[in-house]
Amino acid sequence: MPHRILIVDDEQIVLDAFQRGLEMREYVVATATSGTRALELCEQTTYDLVILDYIMPNMDGIQLLVRIRKIQPHIRSII
């Protein structure tokens, strides 16, 4: 079963670059341009890793990670 990765960044070009690179290595990748959307995705799907932008509008990467870990306590993260 391929690993699932969630990438969260407010810049679409960054999301696209990460997604292309990771999918080429056969990871299953989901993306979100906001913390709110990332939380919705975490409610629906379990991820092995979340890659977060630190500086985003409304909720920074640390605040988002705290909230994600309440939903998925064992998720690994890169900020």
C-alpha positions as a Markdown table, in Angstrom:
| # | Residue | x | y | z |
|---|---|---|---|---|
| 1 | Met | 0.0 | 0.0 | 0.0 |
| 2 | Pro | 1.6 | 3.3 | -1.0 |
| 3 | His | 2.2 | 6.0 | 1.6 |
| 4 | Arg | -0.3 | 8.9 | 1.8 |
| 5 | Ile | 1.1 | 12.4 | 2.1 |
| 6 | Leu | -0.7 | 15.6 | 2.7 |
| 7 | Ile | 1.0 | 18.8 | 1.5 |
| 8 | Val | -0.3 | 22.2 | 2.9 |
| 9 | Asp | 0.9 | 25.5 | 1.4 |
| 10 | Asp | -0.9 | 28.7 | 0.4 |
| 11 | Glu | 1.0 | 28.8 | -2.9 |
| 12 | Gln | -0.3 | 26.6 | -5.6 |
| 13 | Ile | 3.0 | 26.5 | -7.5 |
| 14 | Val | 4.7 | 24.9 | -4.4 |
| 15 | Leu | 1.9 | 22.4 | -4.1 |
| 16 | Asp | 2.2 | 21.4 | -7.7 |
| 17 | Ala | 5.9 | 20.9 | -7.6 |
| 18 | Phe | 5.8 | 18.8 | -4.5 |
| 19 | Gln | 2.9 | 16.8 | -5.8 |
| 20 | Arg | 4.6 | 16.0 | -9.1 |
| 21 | Gly | 7.8 | 14.9 | -7.5 |
| 22 | Leu | 6.2 | 12.7 | -4.9 |
| 23 | Glu | 3.7 | 11.1 | -7.3 |
| 24 | Met | 6.6 | 10.2 | -9.6 |
| 25 | Arg | 7.9 | 8.1 | -6.7 |
| 26 | Glu | 4.5 | 6.5 | -6.4 |
| 27 | Tyr | 3.2 | 8.2 | -3.2 |
| 28 | Val | -0.4 | 9.1 | -2.9 |
| 29 | Val | -0.6 | 12.9 | -2.5 |
| 30 | Ala | -3.3 | 15.2 | -1.4 |
| 31 | Thr | -2.9 | 19.0 | -1.3 |
| 32 | Ala | -4.6 | 21.8 | 0.5 |
| 33 | Thr | -4.1 | 25.6 | 0.2 |
| 34 | Ser | -5.5 | 26.4 | 3.7 |
| 35 | Gly | -5.4 | 25.0 | 7.2 |
| 36 | Thr | -9.2 | 24.6 | 7.1 |
| 37 | Arg | -9.1 | 22.4 | 4.0 |
| 38 | Ala | -6.2 | 20.4 | 5.5 |
| 39 | Leu | -8.3 | 19.7 | 8.6 |
| 40 | Glu | -11.2 | 18.6 | 6.4 |
| 41 | Leu | -9.0 | 16.2 | 4.5 |
| 42 | Cys | -7.6 | 14.8 | 7.8 |
| 43 | Glu | -11.1 | 14.1 | 9.0 |
| 44 | Gln | -11.7 | 12.0 | 5.8 |
| 45 | Thr | -8.4 | 10.2 | 5.2 |
| 46 | Thr | -5.5 | 9.0 | 7.3 |
| 47 | Tyr | -2.0 | 10.3 | 6.2 |
| 48 | Asp | 1.4 | 9.0 | 6.9 |
| 49 | Leu | 3.1 | 12.4 | 6.5 |
| 50 | Val | 2.0 | 16.0 | 6.4 |
| 51 | Ile | 4.3 | 18.6 | 4.8 |
| 52 | Leu | 3.4 | 22.1 | 6.1 |
| 53 | Asp | 4.3 | 25.6 | 5.1 |
| 54 | Tyr | 5.1 | 27.6 | 8.2 |
| 55 | Ile | 3.7 | 31.0 | 7.1 |
| 56 | Met | 0.1 | 30.9 | 5.9 |
| 57 | Pro | -2.9 | 33.2 | 6.3 |
| 58 | Asn | -5.2 | 32.6 | 9.3 |
| 59 | Met | -3.3 | 29.7 | 10.8 |
| 60 | Asp | 0.5 | 29.1 | 10.7 |
| 61 | Gly | 2.0 | 25.6 | 10.3 |
| 62 | Ile | 2.6 | 25.0 | 14.0 |
| 63 | Gln | -1.0 | 25.9 | 14.9 |
| 64 | Leu | -2.2 | 23.6 | 12.1 |
| 65 | Leu | 0.0 | 20.7 | 13.1 |
| 66 | Val | -1.4 | 20.9 | 16.7 |
| 67 | Arg | -4.9 | 20.6 | 15.3 |
| 68 | Ile | -4.0 | 17.8 | 12.9 |
| 69 | Arg | -2.4 | 15.8 | 15.7 |
| 70 | Lys | -5.7 | 15.9 | 17.6 |
| 71 | Ile | -7.2 | 14.1 | 14.6 |
| 72 | Gln | -4.3 | 11.9 | 13.7 |
| 73 | Pro | -1.9 | 11.7 | 16.7 |
| 74 | His | 0.7 | 9.5 | 15.0 |
| 75 | Ile | 1.2 | 11.5 | 11.8 |
| 76 | Arg | 4.7 | 12.5 | 11.0 |
| 77 | Ser | 5.4 | 16.0 | 9.9 |
| 78 | Ile | 7.8 | 18.3 | 8.1 |
| 79 | Ile | 7.4 | 22.1 | 8.4 |
